[in-house]
Amino acid sequence: MALEQTFTIIKPDAIASNFTGNILAMIEKAGLRVIAAKMLHFSEEHTDGLYEEHKERPFYPSLAGYMRSGPVMLMVLEGENAVSTLRNIMGATNPKDAEEG
């Protein structure tokens, strides 16, 4: 087992739907600790920097607009195998492949 840190973002739709507490509870139940957190509204500079590798892709304008549509919560998580634990919590990247919940 390896103590790791990983970065995650609670996105605007989850915050608008008041799921922040539920998401934090899932993270903590899985044995991860929030060691840093900040809530903010992304600027154009934030999205351009974070998603730079996607800037030339056709979906980038909608992705950037979505990420700027409301507040986000940025977090650094720590725990045993934090990266794989968080990926397991988040589920499949493609919503068509995601399990219920």
Buried (B, 14 or more C-beta within 10 A) or exposed (E): EEEBBBEBEBBBEBBEEEBBEEBBEBBEEBEBEBEEEEEEEBEEEBBEEBBEEEEEEEEBEEBBEBBBBBBBBBBBBBBEBBBEBBBEBEEEEEEEEEEEE
